[in-house]
Amino acid sequence: MQLFNKISWYFLKEWKQYLGSIILLIIIAILQLIPPKIVGILIDNIIIKKKYENLLFYWIGLIFLISLIIYFLRYIWRILLFGAAYKLAMILRIKIYQYLSKKNKTFYLQYRTGDLMARATNDIDKVVFAAGEGVLTLIDSMITGMLVLTIMITQINWKLTFLSLLPMPIMTFIITKYGKKLFFAFQKSQKTFSNLNNQTQESLTNIYTIKGFGLENYEINKFKKITDDVNKKNIIVSKIDAKFDPIIYSSIAFSNVLTISSGSYFIWNNYITIGQLTSFMMYLGLMVWPMLALAWMFNIVERGSAAWNRIQIILQKDLFIQSGSKNIINDQKNIIIKIKKFKYPQTNSYVLKDIFIKMNFNQIIGICGPTGSGKSTLLNLIQKNFHINKGNIFYDNTPINKYNTLQWRKKISFVHQFTFLFSDTIKNNINLGNIKNANKKIKYISKLTKIHNDIMKFPDNYKTKIGEQGIMLSGGQKKRIAIARSLLLNSEILILDNALSAIDRPTQYSILKNIKKWKKNNHTIIISTHELGILKELDNIFIIQNGTIKNQGTHYELMKYENWYSKMYKIQKLNKII
């Protein structure tokens, strides 16, 4: 029942539809009480006493009319109630997407993609089912049950009612007990489903890697183990679930036995008539739904509660990217990085320490160093992807955490070392910012990044669909499209994180030369790379080793004395990498 309290905000939002449904359910419950009463009257007066025989077809017609009205009213309340429930699905999915977009990278280090997909789809379906069928079973069982019970007590015989409902308290106790077990079993079941979802997503995403290494059988066996685990957990849920119906039907059967035996005694002693016993049996039949609904409601609500708890992890605000309130008024300012210490969440070792970098506006800055030295981490911090433990990054002498995050990120175009393209056309991948009337700009930028000629070789040119994650493109083509995408945004700060890898040497230098032309004294560019020849003509180069700045200067300054840069440059030149 706690689930209904947790989503009460939605019931208040859609109160008109829920109230309308409840009113219709009350009307239907009242109308359902009339036919059994009529049948009792027919048996006692027309069949036994042979009275009012001329009114027989009138009573039958009335029963038919009531049934017809109930049919149409049920149709209307289903539209109202389930329509409101489906709106909840839309609201929750939009809300989850909004929250996911605001989460920082710490959150995504903790939760896998497949798990989040399961929470945003399967778990929401369970909550929505509870908001629809769960509310129906709760309200309808309460209204119908109470009205029928009242009629049975006041209109027929309270002693017979008491005897017939003796099994109910025992049934309620057992159902409540199994409901708690179902809650925990379903939580475990959903967790294994998340694992299955994640494994499926990872396997399909990396299918060519799996095939390339000949790991098909290994992955199939791995998938079988996870599927087997899901199956075992679902069987546990099914076993608990399967106990509900036998308990309900056993209770109903026992109630019928008590009713017939007790009713016969009451008729024999003239406490009730045959018609009243018939009406009572029909009312008891109406009580079957509330009893079934009670068990079903526990089932639905416990599943919904378990699903809601999993969704709540996404809807918590503790791992949000902290956005400042200050607007960025001035453009084209210097960037100063002062990081005393930084470590990733849930780790003990510091990745960066004692970092001081000053980037003057309109400069092209190079960042290099050994693998794992902290280059990509530094670039992530510039984007406000993580909170800096001690220190800050300044723009216009103001810490960037005081700026509005959305405004700050609009100033940055970032080309990640791991290129991601959407399953769409080349044009739409380049024009990710949805810039209007950008066809000429797209072609111009594509020529700058040396991808235009490649695009024109495809059958549909810029309208060519590139498949899942750009599967039909080479690594170099993906990189160049990603660079074109960033240049088209025309942001003040351009960050290239090993973005020129997988591109042949002449093309690399041509792209770099064109980027310098594109810059036109309006952009600050940060290039991180292992290929030192790219950095030769840059304004300043920072060497990061073991998470700290070891050296800095221009290429020619760094080559004057022995350091990591000068050593690696000579090695790369000797090996004709440069």
LUMVEX-825581 format. One record per residue (C-alpha): residue number from 1; x, z, y; residue in one letter. Coordinates in steps of 0.25 Angstrom, whole numbers, plus 5000, padded with zeros to 4 digits. Each point is the difference from the previous one (the first is absolute). Layout:
BEGIN
(r NUM, (X, Z, Y), A)
...
END
This chain:
BEGIN
(r 1, (5000, 5000, 5000), M)
(r 2, (5012, 5002, 5009), Q)
(r 3, (5001, 4985, 5001), L)
(r 4, (4987, 4999, 5008), F)
(r 5, (5005, 5010, 5010), N)
(r 6, (5013, 4992, 5001), K)
(r 7, (4992, 4987, 5003), I)
(r 8, (4989, 5007, 5008), S)
(r 9, (5006, 4993, 5013), W)
(r 10, (4995, 4987, 4994), Y)
(r 11, (4986, 5005, 4996), F)
(r 12, (4999, 5004, 5015), L)
(r 13, (5004, 4987, 5004), K)
(r 14, (4990, 4993, 4992), E)
(r 15, (4989, 5010, 5000), W)
(r 16, (4989, 4991, 5003), K)
(r 17, (5002, 4992, 4987), Q)
(r 18, (5002, 5013, 4992), Y)
(r 19, (4988, 5007, 5006), L)
(r 20, (4992, 4987, 4997), G)
(r 21, (5004, 5000, 4986), S)
(r 22, (4997, 5015, 4998), I)
(r 23, (4986, 4998, 5006), I)
(r 24, (4997, 4988, 4991), L)
(r 25, (5005, 5009, 4988), L)
(r 26, (4991, 5011, 5004), I)
(r 27, (4988, 4990, 5001), I)
(r 28, (5003, 4994, 4986), I)
(r 29, (5002, 5014, 4994), A)
(r 30, (4986, 5004, 5005), I)
(r 31, (4994, 4986, 4995), L)
(r 32, (5006, 5003, 4987), Q)
(r 33, (4992, 5012, 4998), L)
(r 34, (4987, 4993, 5001), I)
(r 35, (4999, 4992, 4987), P)
(r 36, (5002, 5012, 4991), P)
(r 37, (4989, 5007, 5007), K)
(r 38, (4991, 4988, 4998), I)
(r 39, (5003, 4999, 4986), V)
(r 40, (4997, 5014, 4997), G)
(r 41, (4986, 4998, 5008), I)
(r 42, (4997, 4988, 4991), L)
(r 43, (5003, 5007, 4987), I)
(r 44, (4992, 5012, 5003), D)
(r 45, (4988, 4993, 5007), N)
(r 46, (4999, 4986, 4995), I)
(r 47, (5005, 5001, 4986), I)
(r 48, (4996, 5014, 4996), I)
(r 49, (4988, 5003, 5008), K)
(r 50, (4996, 4985, 5002), K)
(r 51, (4997, 5002, 5015), K)
(r 52, (5003, 4990, 5011), Y)
(r 53, (5003, 4989, 4991), E)
(r 54, (4996, 4990, 5011), N)
(r 55, (5012, 5005, 5008), L)
(r 56, (5010, 4996, 4989), L)
(r 57, (5005, 4987, 5006), F)
(r 58, (5000, 5007, 5014), Y)
(r 59, (5010, 5010, 4995), W)
(r 60, (5008, 4990, 4992), I)
(r 61, (5001, 4991, 5012), G)
(r 62, (5004, 5012, 5009), L)
(r 63, (5012, 5003, 4990), I)
(r 64, (5004, 4985, 5001), F)
(r 65, (4999, 5000, 5015), L)
(r 66, (5009, 5013, 5001), I)
(r 67, (5010, 4993, 4990), S)
(r 68, (5001, 4988, 5009), L)
(r 69, (5002, 5009, 5013), I)
(r 70, (5011, 5008, 4993), I)
(r 71, (5007, 4986, 4996), Y)
(r 72, (5000, 4995, 5014), F)
(r 73, (5005, 5014, 5006), L)
(r 74, (5011, 5001, 4990), R)
(r 75, (5005, 4986, 5004), Y)
(r 76, (5000, 5004, 5015), I)
(r 77, (5007, 5014, 4998), W)
(r 78, (5011, 4993, 4991), R)
(r 79, (5003, 4990, 5011), I)
(r 80, (5001, 5012, 5010), L)
(r 81, (5008, 5009, 4992), L)
(r 82, (5009, 4990, 4993), F)
(r 83, (5002, 4992, 5013), G)
(r 84, (5005, 5013, 5006), A)
(r 85, (5009, 5003, 4989), A)
(r 86, (5006, 4986, 5000), Y)
(r 87, (5003, 5002, 5015), K)
(r 88, (5008, 5012, 4996), L)
(r 89, (5009, 4991, 4992), A)
(r 90, (5003, 4991, 5012), M)
(r 91, (5003, 5012, 5009), I)
(r 92, (5009, 5007, 4990), L)
(r 93, (5008, 4987, 4997), R)
(r 94, (5002, 4997, 5015), I)
(r 95, (5003, 5014, 5003), K)
(r 96, (5010, 5001, 4988), I)
(r 97, (5007, 4987, 5005), Y)
(r 98, (5001, 5005, 5014), Q)
(r 99, (5006, 5013, 4995), Y)
(r 100, (5010, 4992, 4991), L)
(r 101, (5004, 4992, 5012), S)
(r 102, (5003, 5013, 5007), K)
(r 103, (5008, 5007, 4989), K)
(r 104, (5015, 5000, 5002), N)
(r 105, (5010, 4996, 4989), K)
(r 106, (5001, 5014, 4994), T)
(r 107, (4986, 4998, 4995), F)
(r 108, (5003, 4987, 4993), Y)
(r 109, (5013, 5006, 4994), L)
(r 110, (4990, 5010, 4993), Q)
(r 111, (4989, 4991, 4995), Y)
(r 112, (5001, 4987, 4993), R)
(r 113, (4992, 4988, 5004), T)
(r 114, (4992, 4999, 4987), G)
(r 115, (4996, 5014, 5002), D)
(r 116, (4995, 4998, 5014), L)
(r 117, (4992, 4988, 4996), M)
(r 118, (4993, 5008, 4989), A)
(r 119, (4996, 5011, 5010), R)
(r 120, (4995, 4989, 5010), A)
(r 121, (4992, 4993, 4990), T)
(r 122, (4996, 5007, 4987), N)
(r 123, (5000, 5014, 5006), D)
(r 124, (4991, 4995, 5012), I)
(r 125, (4990, 4994, 4990), D)
(r 126, (4999, 5014, 4994), K)
(r 127, (4997, 5007, 5013), V)
(r 128, (4990, 4989, 5004), V)
(r 129, (4993, 5001, 4987), F)
(r 130, (4999, 5015, 5002), A)
(r 131, (4994, 4998, 5015), A)
(r 132, (4990, 4990, 4994), G)
(r 133, (4996, 5004, 4985), E)
(r 134, (5005, 5014, 5002), G)
(r 135, (4991, 5003, 5012), V)
(r 136, (4988, 4993, 4993), L)
(r 137, (5002, 5009, 4987), T)
(r 138, (5001, 5012, 5008), L)
(r 139, (4988, 4998, 5010), I)
(r 140, (4991, 4993, 4990), D)
(r 141, (5002, 5010, 4989), S)
(r 142, (4998, 5012, 5010), M)
(r 143, (4987, 4994, 5006), I)
(r 144, (4994, 4995, 4987), T)
(r 145, (5004, 5012, 4992), G)
(r 146, (4995, 5010, 5010), M)
(r 147, (4987, 4993, 5002), L)
(r 148, (4997, 4998, 4986), V)
(r 149, (5004, 5014, 4997), L)
(r 150, (4990, 5005, 5011), T)
(r 151, (4989, 4992, 4994), I)
(r 152, (5003, 5004, 4986), M)
(r 153, (4999, 5015, 5004), I)
(r 154, (4988, 5000, 5010), T)
(r 155, (4991, 4989, 4994), Q)
(r 156, (5002, 5002, 4985), I)
(r 157, (5007, 5013, 4995), N)
(r 158, (5012, 5008, 5004), W)
(r 159, (5002, 5006, 4987), K)
(r 160, (5001, 4986, 4993), L)
(r 161, (5009, 4995, 5011), T)
(r 162, (5009, 5012, 4998), F)
(r 163, (5001, 4998, 4985), L)
(r 164, (5002, 4985, 5001), S)
(r 165, (5012, 5002, 5010), L)
(r 166, (5007, 5011, 4992), L)
(r 167, (5012, 4990, 4996), P)
(r 168, (5003, 4996, 5014), M)
(r 169, (5009, 5012, 5005), P)
(r 170, (5008, 4998, 4987), I)
(r 171, (5001, 4985, 5003), M)
(r 172, (5004, 5003, 5014), T)
(r 173, (5011, 5010, 4997), F)
(r 174, (5006, 4990, 4989), I)
(r 175, (5000, 4988, 5010), I)
(r 176, (5007, 5008, 5011), T)
(r 177, (5011, 5004, 4990), K)
(r 178, (5002, 4985, 4996), Y)
(r 179, (4999, 4995, 5014), G)
(r 180, (5013, 5008, 5004), K)
(r 181, (5007, 4995, 4988), K)
(r 182, (4996, 4986, 5004), L)
(r 183, (5005, 5002, 5014), F)
(r 184, (5014, 5003, 4995), F)
(r 185, (5000, 4989, 4989), A)
(r 186, (4996, 4990, 5009), F)
(r 187, (5011, 5003, 5010), Q)
(r 188, (5010, 4998, 4989), K)
(r 189, (4993, 4987, 4996), S)
(r 190, (5001, 4995, 5014), Q)
(r 191, (5014, 5003, 5001), K)
(r 192, (5004, 4992, 4988), T)
(r 193, (4991, 4989, 5005), F)
(r 194, (5009, 5000, 5013), S)
(r 195, (5012, 4999, 4991), N)
(r 196, (4994, 4988, 4993), L)
(r 197, (4996, 4994, 5013), N)
(r 198, (5015, 5002, 5005), N)
(r 199, (5006, 4994, 4988), Q)
(r 200, (4991, 4988, 5000), T)
(r 201, (5003, 4998, 5015), Q)
(r 202, (5015, 5001, 4998), E)
(r 203, (5001, 4991, 4987), S)
(r 204, (4992, 4989, 5007), L)
(r 205, (5008, 5001, 5013), T)
(r 206, (5013, 4999, 4992), N)
(r 207, (4996, 4991, 4989), I)
(r 208, (5011, 4990, 5002), Y)
(r 209, (5010, 5011, 5000), T)
(r 210, (4994, 5005, 4987), I)
(r 211, (5001, 4986, 4994), K)
(r 212, (5014, 4997, 5005), G)
(r 213, (5005, 5012, 4993), F)
(r 214, (4992, 4998, 4987), G)
(r 215, (4993, 5013, 5002), L)
(r 216, (4986, 4995, 4996), E)
(r 217, (4999, 5008, 4987), N)
(r 218, (5006, 5013, 5007), Y)
(r 219, (4990, 4999, 5011), E)
(r 220, (4988, 4997, 4990), I)
(r 221, (5004, 5013, 4992), N)
(r 222, (5001, 5008, 5013), K)
(r 223, (4986, 4995, 5004), F)
(r 224, (4995, 5003, 4986), K)
(r 225, (5005, 5015, 5002), K)
(r 226, (4993, 5001, 5013), I)
(r 227, (4987, 4994, 4995), T)
(r 228, (5000, 5009, 4988), D)
(r 229, (5002, 5012, 5010), D)
(r 230, (4988, 4995, 5008), V)
(r 231, (4992, 4998, 4988), N)
(r 232, (5003, 5014, 4995), K)
(r 233, (4996, 5006, 5013), K)
(r 234, (4987, 4992, 5001), N)
(r 235, (4996, 5004, 4986), I)
(r 236, (5002, 5015, 5004), I)
(r 237, (4990, 4997, 5012), V)
(r 238, (4991, 4992, 4990), S)
(r 239, (5000, 5012, 4990), K)
(r 240, (4996, 5010, 5011), I)
(r 241, (4990, 4990, 5006), D)
(r 242, (4994, 4997, 4986), A)
(r 243, (4996, 5015, 4999), K)
(r 244, (4990, 4999, 5012), F)
(r 245, (4989, 4992, 4994), D)
(r 246, (4999, 5007, 4986), P)
(r 247, (4999, 5013, 5008), I)
(r 248, (4989, 4994, 5009), I)
(r 249, (4992, 4994, 4989), Y)
(r 250, (5001, 5012, 4991), S)
(r 251, (4994, 5008, 5011), S)
(r 252, (4989, 4991, 5002), I)
(r 253, (4997, 4999, 4985), A)
(r 254, (5000, 5015, 5000), F)
(r 255, (4991, 5001, 5012), S)
(r 256, (4990, 4990, 4993), N)
(r 257, (5000, 5009, 4987), V)
(r 258, (4997, 5012, 5009), L)
(r 259, (4989, 4993, 5008), T)
(r 260, (4993, 4994, 4988), I)
(r 261, (5000, 5013, 4992), S)
(r 262, (4996, 5009, 5012), S)
(r 263, (4990, 4990, 5005), G)
(r 264, (4993, 5000, 4987), S)
(r 265, (4999, 5015, 5000), Y)
(r 266, (4995, 4999, 5015), F)
(r 267, (4989, 4990, 4996), I)
(r 268, (4996, 5008, 4988), W)
(r 269, (4998, 5012, 5009), N)
(r 270, (4993, 4992, 5011), N)
(r 271, (5011, 5002, 5010), Y)
(r 272, (5001, 4985, 5003), I)
(r 273, (4993, 4987, 4996), T)
(r 274, (5005, 4989, 4992), I)
(r 275, (5000, 4992, 5013), G)
(r 276, (5009, 5010, 5007), Q)
(r 277, (5010, 5000, 4988), L)
(r 278, (5000, 4985, 5001), T)
(r 279, (5003, 5001, 5015), S)
(r 280, (5010, 5011, 4997), F)
(r 281, (5008, 4991, 4990), M)
(r 282, (5000, 4989, 5010), M)
(r 283, (5005, 5009, 5011), Y)
(r 284, (5011, 5005, 4990), L)
(r 285, (5003, 4985, 4998), G)
(r 286, (5002, 4999, 5015), L)
(r 287, (5009, 5013, 4999), M)
(r 288, (5009, 4991, 4991), V)
(r 289, (5006, 4993, 5012), W)
(r 290, (5004, 5012, 5008), P)
(r 291, (5007, 5006, 4988), M)
(r 292, (5007, 4986, 4997), L)
(r 293, (5003, 4999, 5015), A)
(r 294, (5006, 5014, 5000), L)
(r 295, (5010, 4996, 4990), A)
(r 296, (5003, 4986, 5006), W)
(r 297, (5002, 5006, 5013), M)
(r 298, (5010, 5010, 4995), F)
(r 299, (5007, 4988, 4994), N)
(r 300, (5000, 4991, 5012), I)
(r 301, (5003, 5011, 5010), V)
(r 302, (5012, 5006, 4992), E)
(r 303, (5006, 4986, 4999), R)
(r 304, (4997, 4998, 5015), G)
(r 305, (5007, 5013, 5003), S)
(r 306, (5012, 4997, 4992), A)
(r 307, (5001, 4986, 5007), A)
(r 308, (4998, 5006, 5014), W)
(r 309, (5011, 5010, 4998), N)
(r 310, (5009, 4988, 4997), R)
(r 311, (4995, 4992, 5012), I)
(r 312, (5003, 5012, 5009), Q)
(r 313, (5015, 4999, 4998), I)
(r 314, (4999, 4987, 5008), I)
(r 315, (4991, 5005, 5010), L)
(r 316, (5009, 5012, 5004), Q)
(r 317, (5007, 4998, 5013), K)
(r 318, (5013, 5008, 4997), D)
(r 319, (5008, 4988, 4997), L)
(r 320, (4996, 4992, 5012), F)
(r 321, (5010, 4993, 5009), I)
(r 322, (5000, 5009, 5012), Q)
(r 323, (4996, 4992, 5012), S)
(r 324, (5004, 5004, 5014), G)
(r 325, (4990, 4999, 5012), S)
(r 326, (5009, 4993, 5010), K)
(r 327, (4998, 4986, 5003), N)
(r 328, (5012, 4990, 5001), I)
(r 329, (5000, 4996, 5014), I)
(r 330, (5014, 4994, 5002), N)
(r 331, (5006, 4989, 4991), D)
(r 332, (5014, 4995, 4998), Q)
(r 333, (5006, 5013, 4999), K)
(r 334, (5013, 5006, 4993), N)
(r 335, (4998, 5007, 4986), I)
(r 336, (5009, 5012, 4997), I)
(r 337, (5000, 5006, 4986), I)
(r 338, (5004, 5015, 4999), K)
(r 339, (4998, 5005, 4986), I)
(r 340, (5007, 5013, 4996), K)
(r 341, (4994, 5000, 4986), K)
(r 342, (4990, 4993, 4992), F)
(r 343, (4996, 5001, 4985), K)
(r 344, (4988, 4994, 4993), Y)
(r 345, (4988, 5009, 4996), P)
(r 346, (5002, 5008, 4987), Q)
(r 347, (5015, 4998, 5000), T)
(r 348, (5011, 5009, 5003), N)
(r 349, (5012, 4991, 5004), S)
(r 350, (5000, 4994, 5014), Y)
(r 351, (5001, 4985, 5001), V)
(r 352, (5004, 4999, 5015), L)
(r 353, (5007, 5010, 5009), K)
(r 354, (5007, 5000, 5013), D)
(r 355, (4995, 4986, 5004), I)
(r 356, (5002, 4995, 5014), F)
(r 357, (4997, 4986, 5004), I)
(r 358, (4997, 4994, 5013), K)
(r 359, (4993, 4986, 5001), M)
(r 360, (5000, 4993, 5013), N)
(r 361, (4988, 4991, 5002), F)
(r 362, (5002, 4986, 4997), N)
(r 363, (5012, 5003, 4991), Q)
(r 364, (5001, 4995, 4986), I)
(r 365, (5005, 5012, 4991), I)
(r 366, (5006, 4999, 4987), G)
(r 367, (4999, 5012, 4989), I)
(r 368, (5008, 4999, 4988), C)
(r 369, (5006, 5009, 4989), G)
(r 370, (5001, 5003, 4985), P)
(r 371, (4988, 4999, 4992), T)
(r 372, (4992, 5013, 5001), G)
(r 373, (5006, 5004, 5013), S)
(r 374, (4987, 5002, 5007), G)
(r 375, (4998, 4987, 5007), K)
(r 376, (4986, 4997, 4996), S)
(r 377, (4997, 5015, 5002), T)
(r 378, (5004, 4999, 5015), L)
(r 379, (4992, 4987, 5002), L)
(r 380, (4988, 5007, 4994), N)
(r 381, (5001, 5012, 5010), L)
(r 382, (5000, 4990, 5011), I)
(r 383, (4987, 4996, 4995), Q)
(r 384, (4995, 5014, 5000), K)
(r 385, (4997, 4999, 4985), N)
(r 386, (5006, 5014, 4998), F)
(r 387, (5001, 5013, 5008), H)
(r 388, (5014, 5003, 5004), I)
(r 389, (5005, 5014, 4996), N)
(r 390, (5009, 5002, 5011), K)
(r 391, (5002, 4991, 5012), G)
(r 392, (4992, 4988, 5006), N)
(r 393, (5000, 4986, 5004), I)
(r 394, (4998, 4997, 5014), F)
(r 395, (4994, 4988, 5008), Y)
(r 396, (5001, 5000, 5015), D)
(r 397, (5006, 5014, 4998), N)
(r 398, (4987, 5005, 4993), T)
(r 399, (4999, 5004, 4986), P)
(r 400, (4992, 4989, 4992), I)
(r 401, (4992, 5011, 4993), N)
(r 402, (4993, 5003, 5013), K)
(r 403, (4996, 4985, 5001), Y)
(r 404, (4987, 4995, 4994), N)
(r 405, (5004, 4995, 4986), T)
(r 406, (4992, 4987, 5001), L)
(r 407, (5006, 4996, 5013), Q)
(r 408, (5014, 5003, 4996), W)
(r 409, (4999, 4992, 4987), R)
(r 410, (4994, 4988, 5008), K)
(r 411, (5014, 5000, 5007), K)
(r 412, (5007, 4998, 4986), I)
(r 413, (5000, 4988, 4991), S)
(r 414, (5007, 5004, 4987), F)
(r 415, (5005, 4991, 4988), V)
(r 416, (5001, 5009, 4988), H)
(r 417, (5011, 4998, 4990), Q)
(r 418, (4989, 4998, 4989), F)
(r 419, (4992, 4989, 5005), T)
(r 420, (4985, 5001, 4998), F)
(r 421, (4991, 4988, 5002), L)
(r 422, (4985, 5000, 4998), F)
(r 423, (4992, 4991, 4991), S)
(r 424, (4996, 4990, 5011), D)
(r 425, (5005, 4988, 5007), T)
(r 426, (5013, 4998, 5006), I)
(r 427, (4994, 4999, 5014), K)
(r 428, (4992, 5013, 4998), N)
(r 429, (5012, 5007, 4995), N)
(r 430, (5008, 4996, 5012), I)
(r 431, (4989, 5003, 5010), N)
(r 432, (4997, 5014, 4994), L)
(r 433, (4998, 5005, 5014), G)
(r 434, (4988, 4991, 5001), N)
(r 435, (5005, 4993, 5013), I)
(r 436, (4989, 4990, 5005), K)
(r 437, (5004, 4986, 5002), N)
(r 438, (5014, 5002, 4994), A)
(r 439, (5002, 4987, 4992), N)
(r 440, (5011, 4995, 5010), K)
(r 441, (5007, 5013, 5000), K)
(r 442, (4999, 5001, 4985), I)
(r 443, (5007, 4987, 4999), K)
(r 444, (5010, 5003, 5010), Y)
(r 445, (5004, 5013, 4994), I)
(r 446, (5000, 4994, 4986), S)
(r 447, (5011, 4990, 5005), K)
(r 448, (5008, 5012, 5006), L)
(r 449, (5000, 5007, 4987), T)
(r 450, (5003, 4987, 4992), K)
(r 451, (4987, 5000, 4992), I)
(r 452, (4993, 4989, 5006), H)
(r 453, (5006, 4989, 4992), N)
(r 454, (4997, 5007, 4987), D)
(r 455, (4986, 5003, 5004), I)
(r 456, (4998, 4985, 5003), M)
(r 457, (5004, 4997, 4986), K)
(r 458, (4988, 5007, 4994), F)
(r 459, (4987, 4992, 4997), P)
(r 460, (4992, 5008, 5010), D)
(r 461, (5011, 5003, 5010), N)
(r 462, (4997, 5013, 5008), Y)
(r 463, (4987, 5001, 4992), K)
(r 464, (5007, 5001, 4987), T)
(r 465, (4995, 5013, 4992), K)
(r 466, (5013, 5007, 4996), I)
(r 467, (4994, 5009, 4988), G)
(r 468, (5001, 5014, 4998), E)
(r 469, (5011, 5006, 5008), Q)
(r 470, (5005, 4986, 5003), G)
(r 471, (5003, 4997, 4985), I)
(r 472, (5002, 4985, 5002), M)
(r 473, (5011, 5002, 5011), L)
(r 474, (5014, 5003, 4998), S)
(r 475, (5007, 5012, 5005), G)
(r 476, (5006, 4993, 5012), G)
(r 477, (4987, 4994, 5004), Q)
(r 478, (4993, 5013, 4999), K)
(r 479, (5010, 5006, 5009), K)
(r 480, (4999, 4989, 5011), R)
(r 481, (4985, 5001, 5000), I)
(r 482, (5001, 5015, 5002), A)
(r 483, (5010, 4998, 5012), I)
(r 484, (4991, 4989, 5006), A)
(r 485, (4988, 5010, 4999), R)
(r 486, (5008, 5011, 5008), S)
(r 487, (5005, 4990, 5010), L)
(r 488, (4986, 4995, 5003), L)
(r 489, (4995, 5014, 5004), L)
(r 490, (5011, 4999, 5011), N)
(r 491, (5002, 5015, 5000), S)
(r 492, (5010, 5007, 5009), E)
(r 493, (5008, 5005, 4988), I)
(r 494, (5003, 4992, 4988), L)
(r 495, (5006, 5007, 4988), I)
(r 496, (5006, 4992, 4988), L)
(r 497, (5003, 5008, 4988), D)
(r 498, (5009, 4992, 4991), N)
(r 499, (4990, 4989, 5004), A)
(r 500, (5010, 4988, 4999), L)
(r 501, (5004, 5003, 4985), S)
(r 502, (4995, 4990, 4990), A)
(r 503, (5003, 4989, 5011), I)
(r 504, (5012, 4990, 4999), D)
(r 505, (5011, 5003, 5010), R)
(r 506, (4998, 4987, 5009), P)
(r 507, (4985, 5003, 5001), T)
(r 508, (5003, 5015, 5003), Q)
(r 509, (5009, 4996, 5012), Y)
(r 510, (4990, 4990, 5005), S)
(r 511, (4989, 5010, 4999), I)
(r 512, (5008, 5010, 5008), L)
(r 513, (5004, 4990, 5010), K)
(r 514, (4986, 4997, 5002), N)
(r 515, (4996, 5014, 5001), I)
(r 516, (5010, 5002, 5011), K)
(r 517, (4993, 4988, 5008), K)
(r 518, (4986, 5006, 4997), W)
(r 519, (5005, 5014, 5006), K)
(r 520, (5001, 4994, 5014), K)
(r 521, (5003, 5014, 5006), N)
(r 522, (4987, 5006, 4996), N)
(r 523, (5003, 5006, 4987), H)
(r 524, (5009, 5011, 4993), T)
(r 525, (5004, 4996, 4986), I)
(r 526, (5005, 5009, 4989), I)
(r 527, (5006, 4993, 4988), I)
(r 528, (5004, 5008, 4987), S)
(r 529, (5008, 4993, 4990), T)
(r 530, (5011, 5000, 4989), H)
(r 531, (5005, 4986, 5004), E)
(r 532, (5009, 5003, 5011), L)
(r 533, (5002, 4986, 5005), G)
(r 534, (4986, 5000, 5006), I)
(r 535, (5005, 5012, 5009), L)
(r 536, (5012, 4993, 5006), K)
(r 537, (4993, 4996, 5013), E)
(r 538, (4991, 5012, 5003), L)
(r 539, (5001, 5009, 5012), D)
(r 540, (5003, 5013, 4992), N)
(r 541, (5002, 5004, 4986), I)
(r 542, (4997, 5014, 4994), F)
(r 543, (5007, 5003, 4986), I)
(r 544, (4992, 5011, 4992), I)
(r 545, (5007, 5007, 4989), Q)
(r 546, (4994, 5012, 4992), N)
(r 547, (4989, 5001, 5010), G)
(r 548, (5008, 5001, 5013), T)
(r 549, (5006, 4990, 5010), I)
(r 550, (5015, 4998, 4997), K)
(r 551, (5004, 4989, 5009), N)
(r 552, (4993, 4991, 5011), Q)
(r 553, (5004, 4988, 5008), G)
(r 554, (5000, 4985, 5001), T)
(r 555, (5006, 4992, 4988), H)
(r 556, (5013, 4998, 5007), Y)
(r 557, (5001, 5014, 5004), E)
(r 558, (4998, 5005, 4986), L)
(r 559, (5010, 4990, 4994), M)
(r 560, (5011, 5006, 5008), K)
(r 561, (5001, 5012, 4991), Y)
(r 562, (4998, 5004, 4986), E)
(r 563, (4986, 5004, 4996), N)
(r 564, (4989, 4997, 4991), W)
(r 565, (4995, 4988, 5008), Y)
(r 566, (5014, 4994, 5001), S)
(r 567, (5003, 5002, 4985), K)
(r 568, (4987, 4994, 4996), M)
(r 569, (5001, 4988, 5009), Y)
(r 570, (5013, 4996, 4995), K)
(r 571, (4995, 5002, 4986), I)
(r 572, (4988, 4991, 5002), Q)
(r 573, (5008, 4990, 5007), K)
(r 574, (5010, 4999, 4989), L)
(r 575, (4989, 4998, 4990), N)
(r 576, (4994, 4990, 5009), K)
(r 577, (4987, 5008, 5002), I)
(r 578, (5002, 4998, 5015), I)
END
